[in-house]
Amino acid sequence: MDKIEKIQRWLSDNNRDIALISDPKTIQYLSGFYSDPNERVLLLVVFKNSDPFLFGPALETQAIKESGWSNPVYGYLDHEKPWEMIADQIHARNTAETNFAIEKANMSVEWLELVKSEFPTGDFSVNLDQMLDQMRIIKSADEIEKLKIAGKWDDFAFKTCFEAVKAGRPESRVAAEMSYALMKNGIMELSFPPLIQSGTHAAEPHGATSDKKIENNALVLFDLGTVWDGYISDATRTIAVGKPDDKSMDIYKVCLEAQLTAQEAAKPGITAEELDKVARDIITKAGYGDYFNHRLGHGMGMSEHEFPSIMEGNQLVLQPGMCFSIEPGIYIPNVAGVRIEDCIHITENGNEPFTHTTKELQYFG
């Protein structure tokens, strides 16, 4: 049973007639075609008892056909009314059936109101997100192979950054050199903007690379990711430039212990909540619990943040094929920030990481 057939089976089992897929990443997962349509409409429509169709901007229709999508494709020009055209195609196949399932986490209020205006008696109450999460949570051997290749390029990105890092050099210049090196090797897309933070700047967990100059005798945090054939990598390393102070070194030591211990514990049968606790207990015992202010990890695959969340309260039992990050962090304002991260896939007996850059503290001049 292929992916579309799984959606169709789910529609039948849940008394739904039509699924409206609006997330570009979900569309890519189901169809093989990816595009960010920006303000335009890109929609995959899956019927319980009919072939699906893809609808998008006319300027994308040829690319959709060339992507391997073999079902109907319909395009619209900018001056046309896309939701009326989508409704016409749906009515042509399902004149009286209007029980819909939608991606509630993605479909905007504006889009929902527009499609409701075309189907005023339609039922849009059913959420498709959980079913899609369950489809995507277990990666196939082919998906894992793509994630491994993306991870290999992430290791290359770390090597390039470490070669470029130097006290007094702006964070942004190191990021630029890394991006250029990847592009020269044919890697044209990153999972997210590279994050390089030096010294106290690294104490901002969701900060951004800036023109701040890399400090001497301080830690530097690198959170990097690449894309290979639609699948991402995501890893974080923290290194030393010069000789950081004792407090920074202690923070690193504790964070490294938490990461290594949690990664060793990740295997079939443990729950997401239990795995989070493995790392959190180590950091809390060392006195830094208040400074570990996010979940241990997140799912990954075609997107850098997918289901599941590795966090307190999630009693999901880990199974082979699940892929997620293990990324404890300690962030003390005006002192230092450390995060160490690998993304892994659960195997029959344990796990394997997608990235292999050493996590022992490296020193650079």
N, C-alpha and C positions, 0 to 999 in steps of 0.2 A: 504494500500500500504506500503510494507516494504522499508527499506533504499535502497536496491539494485534496487528495482522497481522504486524508485524515480530517481535514476541515469539513468536508462534505459529510463524513460519518458523524462528526460531532454535531453538525447542524441538524441532522436527522434525529439524533438521540436527544437533542435539547429543544425540539419543537421550534426550530428556527428555519427560515427559508433562505436567507441571504446573509452573507458576511461581508461587511465593508471594511477593507484593510487599508488604513491610511498612513501608517508609519512607514517611511521609506525603507528602513532597515528590515521590517517584517516583509515588505514587498520583495526586497532583495532575497530574503531567506526562502520565500515561497516560489519566486519566479526566476531568480537569477539576474534580474535587472535592478540596477541601483541608479538613482538620481535624486538629488535634493531639489525639489521643484520650487523652492522659495515660496513666493506668494501664489504660484499656480497650483492647480489641482492634479495630483497623481493618486489614483485609486485602483486597487485590485478588488474586483467584485466576484465573490465565489457563491455559486448557487448550490442548493441541496441536490437538484436533479438535472442541472444543465452545466455545460462547459463554462468555465470562468472567463472573464475578460479583463484586460488592463486598459485603463483610460488615463490619458495624460495630455500634455501640451503637444500640438502638432509637430513642433520642432524636435520631439523626443521619439516619435513613432518608429522611425527607421532604426534608431538605436535599440529600441525595445525588441523589434523583430530580429535584429542581428545578435541579441543577447542569448538566443536560444528559446525564447518564449514562443510556443507553437500555437497558442490559443488566440482568439480574436484580440485585436488592438484597435482602439479608437482614439483619435486625436481631436483637439479643438484649437481654434485660433483665438488670439487674445480678446477679440471683440465679441466672441460668442459666449453663450451662457452654459458653462460646463455642467451644472447640476441638472438643468433641464435635459441636456443630452444624455447624461447618465441615466436619468429617470426613463427616458425613451427606450434605452437599451434594456433596462430592467423590465419595463412593461411589455416589451416585445417577447420576453421569456416567461415572465410571471405576472400575468395580468391581475391576479387577485391575491397574491401571496406577499404579505408585507411584514412578516415577523423578522426583524433584523437583529444581528449581533454586530457590535462595534468595538473598536479599541478605545475604551473610555480614557485610558491614560494618554492617548495621543490625539484623538479627534477634538478639534477646537469647538468651542461653543458656537462660533460663527458657522462652521461647516455643518454642525449638527442641526442648527436652525434652518440652514439652506436645504438640506436633504429632507428635513421634516416638512418643509413647505411643499415639496414635491410628493410626499406621501403623508397627507394629513391624518390618515387613520392608521398609519404604521406604528408598530411597537418597537421602540429602540432601547428597551430597558435592560437587555441582556449584554453582559460584558464578555468580550472574547479574550481579554488579556490573560487570565489565568490559564486557559487552555493553550494559548500560544507560549506562555512561559514553560509549561510542562513539555511542549514539543521541543523547545530550544534548549532545555536544561541539560539533556544528555547529548553530548556531541558524538558524531560518527567518527570512524577512523580517518576518513578524508578530512573532516573538519579539524581534527586534532593535528593532522599532518600540516595543514595550513597554519595553524596556530604555532606549531614548532618553527616553521620557516619565519613567521613574523617575529618570534622570539629570538631567532638567530640574528635578525637585523637589529633588534633592540640591543643585543650584546655589542654589535658593531657600533651602534649609536653611543653606548657608554664609553667604548674604547676611544672614539673620536672626541668625545667631550673631555675625557681625562687627559688626552694629549694636548688639548687646547686650554685647559684650565691653568690660571696663573694669577697670583695675587696682583691686584690693581687692574685686571682686565674686567670689563663689564660683563655681567651675566648674559646680557643679550648677544654679545659678540660670540661667546661660546656656543649659545643656541644656534646662531646663524651658521657657524662653521660646521656644526653637526648636521643641520638641515641640508647644507650644500653638499656635504660628503655623501649623504644618503641619496640625494638627487643625482649625483654623478654616477651612482651605482644603480639607478633606475627605480629607486624607492621614492615615489612622488607624493605619497600621502602619509601623514602622521595620524595616530589615533586621537591626539589632542595636542594643543600647543605645548612645546617642551617647557618643563618647569625646572628652572635652575635658581636656587636660593642660597645665598651665602650668609653665614653668621646668624645674627638675630633675625634676619629676614626669613630664615627657614622655620621660625616659630609661628609662621602664618600657614596653617595646613592647606588652605585654599588660596594662597597668594598667587602671584604671577611673576614670571621672569621680568626683570626690570633692567634699567641702565645702571643699577647699583654696582659698584666695583667690588670684585671678590676680595674678601678680607684675608689678611695673613693671620696665621695662627688661629684658624677657625674651621668649623665644619661647613661643607657645602652639600646641599641636597639636590639630587637629580631625579626627576620623575619623567620617564620617557616612554614613548610608544610609537610603533610603526604599524602599517597596514600591508598585508600580503593577500592578494586575491580576495578581498572583502573581509578578511579576518585580522584581528588586532593583536598587538602585544601591549603590555603595560607592566613596567617594573620600576622600582625605586632603589637607588643606592645613595649612601651618604659617605663622603670621603673627607679627608683632612688636607688642608693647605697649611703648610707649616706645622706648628705644634700647638693644638688647641689646649685650653686650660683643663684642669682636672674635672670640673663639673661637666663640661661637654663630653669628656671621655667616659665618665660614669654613665651619662645618659645613653651614649652609644652602646656601651657594654650591656646595659639592661635591655635596650631595644633589640639588640642582636640576639640575646638569649631568648627573648620572647618570640621573635620571628622563627628562629631555628627550632625551638621546642614545639611551636604550633605546627610548623611545616612537617616535622617528624610525626606529629600526632594525627595528621590528616589522612584518613583511610576510610574504607567502607564501614558503616555501622555507627560511627560517631555522629552526633548531631551538630548542626551549625552553631547552636548555642553553646554546646560543650567545647567546641573548638575555639570560639571567641574567648571563653573563660580561661582556657589554657594560657593564652598570651596575656590576658588582662590580669590574671592573678600574679604573674611574675612582675609585671610593671607596678601593680598596686603594692605588693610586698616590698618593693624597693623604694616606695614612697612617692611614686610618680603617677599614681592612678588618676588624679585629677587632671593630668596633662595628656592623657590618652582619651581624646574626646570625639572619637568616631568608631564605627564598627570595625571589626578586624578585616573584613573583606567583602567583595562584591563579585557576582558572576561576570563572565566575559565571554566573548565569542566574536560575533559580527559587530557588536557594540561594546564600548569599554565598560559600561555598567549594565549588566543584565541580572536576571534572577539566577541564583538566590543571593540574599544578603547573609553574610556570616556574622551573626550578631545575637545578642541576648534576646530571648523571646522567640527565636526561630528554632523550632524543634524538628526541622527537616533532617532526615537521616541521609547522610552522604552516600552516594552510589557511584560506581565506576562510570566514567564519561562526564561527570560534572566538572566544570572548569571555573575557577574563581581565584581571586587574589588573597594573599595573606600578607597584610601590611600594617603591623603595629607601628605606632608613632608616639613620640613624646615631644611636646611643644611647650617650652617655658618662655613666656614673653620676656624680651630684653636679655635673654640668656642664650638659648640655642634651640634648634629643632632637629629632630632625627626621625626619619622614616626609612624602613627597609622592607622591600616588597618583592615577592615573586608571585606570578600567576602559575597555577598548577592544574593538572588534571588528575582526578582520582582514578587509580588503577585497581586491579582485582585485589591487590595486597597492600596498597599504600598510595603513593602519588609520585608524579614526576613533574618537575618544573619546566617551564618553557624557556626560561632564561638561566644563564649559567655564569654570569659575571660574579666574581668572588664577593662575598659579603663580609669577609674580614676587612678591617679598616685599612684602607690604602692611604699612603701619604704622598703628597705632591708638593713641589717647591713653589 
